[in-house]
């Protein structure tokens, strides 16, 4: 590679634009007419949800950089100001495409299957109008709080992500001096506590109208002494990136509680309005909210399409949805014995959501009640709203176990939830650690210390995903149960490091970020390069959520140039470019967008035939490798490595849901004409069912199926 500058910005894609390319791929699923109609609605909604987070975090951060005069270029050679300009163009194109799909394809298709979405209250019949007026009086009016703006009432604080209706009103009576009444601004928030979907009486199919349309129709009832000149819905996005000085914060929990509340009132950075909004009303919003022109989105349709996730949940349309798949039991766990006995027999690999997450929950539950369990230690990043794991940990502490839990308070948008759980765990008697200063603890690990006949034994669960029983049904992740002594020793060292100042001199099996993991990855990639240089086959397969670490990308470029064949399965952001002659012409990038969110991280290195497989909580991103506590762990049992090989092979074979990164930075699906279509997620569902049915025929395993109901339905 002599003479090549691997830091050349032309060799990299901008991170933010790559994120938006991922949203384009999701929108591609909403456009795909081979997908069940209501699944397309779901993808349409996900695009809006993703854009919300993108603006609240990524755009907000770039705007802060511009305001601070920061001009340093990213790895693709773009300054923050240039990135914002490019983002504005791409997001407007994306939103226009999204609403074109909504108006021209999805709304007519819904009508054809018996669901009519009334887009404007002006479309209502006389009978329907009477119905919604009565519904407004009885169910909506008592909840609303109209806010007028005049000399004594300043412009109200509009909450982040809230849907509102702005109006121009004029007092009916003249002033005391007979002067003509001035036009004034008023607004009312569409209450989030009410269902946004209002069902209309209909004899032919189902008919719905959205709550904001009902309020807009009746808005004059909120301003009785005024004439309502016009009204239109609007929604704003605010800077939601928390700014916390952990070194100065005396109490991290209280500081984060305070900052989370401020998130609602951060600087407005995006305004969504209907394209029919009167110019005068828009001008007031823009001036008061201090919105820049490029951050105004004038849309043709319903403001905030995340509502279609609720439309997806409407009953009566199951034939237009993908049939639900219920995870099968983990067949390596015998229900006739405690879970520890099953783990002692062999390491157990679980592939969620195809296999149940219940064993992970039961692992904590059994440990909480087992008289021989002495201690439970766990890291928690995101948990569900009514987490059975939290309840089990609390029960363990109440039963006298030593329970240590690291709750990551800085898990973005889960801060409030995690604060609630942290307080509950403390109250139950658990030792709660609130993360580490300057780092997020993103690793997923549980250690159970148990007294047995032959001494103390350590049981460990390691995973690529969170301890969240809800998302475990929606995300593809991998988890490992083991009582391997070397991993047990490492797990103890991990928790000693997290809870105190103990830093081990070396590790048996695990590699941790931010101190050791990046060097480990660079060494593994470098080793494949050396194999290729020496005339051997070099091979890397890596599956992750995002790839944007420049050092890792440069190492991959060097390996590719040496002849290493590299296949990357990257769901979202990818800053690496493919097809650069002499740099990346041995690299392919696949992105699978399917019914489940691809969340697992799998890393394979051929190593001259002595193959190595690793699982991790970490992506190849600077934040994961340098600013978070992450764990990389090997999977060594031949039976389990074969399973991982099969997963990777199936995903590389996918030509149904996979998009492929092109040399120009765009993504495209393969031409399906004349090909046998293969979807990896569908295949994993089929294989799980076949495995389940085969096991049922084995009389010895009859009891295995007791805990589960209707698997695979």
Beta strands, then each sheet from edge to edge (+ up, - down):
strand 1: 115-118
strand 2: 146-149
strand 3: 163-171
strand 4: 183-189
strand 5: 197-200
strand 6: 206-210
strand 7: 226-238
strand 8: 268-274
strand 9: 296-299
strand 10: 348-352
strand 11: 373-380
strand 12: 402-407
strand 13: 431-433
strand 14: 440-441
strand 15: 445-452
strand 16: 455-463
strand 17: 475-482
strand 18: 511-513
strand 19: 539-544
strand 20: 565-570
strand 21: 587-592
strand 22: 597-598
strand 23: 602-605
strand 24: 612-616
strand 25: 628-635
strand 26: 658-661
strand 27: 667-668
sheet 1: 1+ 6+ 5-
sheet 2: 2+ 4- 3+ 7- 8+ 9+
sheet 3: 10+ 17- 16+ 15- 11+ 12+ 13+
sheet 4: 10+ 17- 22-
sheet 5: 14+ 25+ 18-
sheet 6: 14+ 25+ 24- 23+ 19- 20- 21- 26+ 27-
end
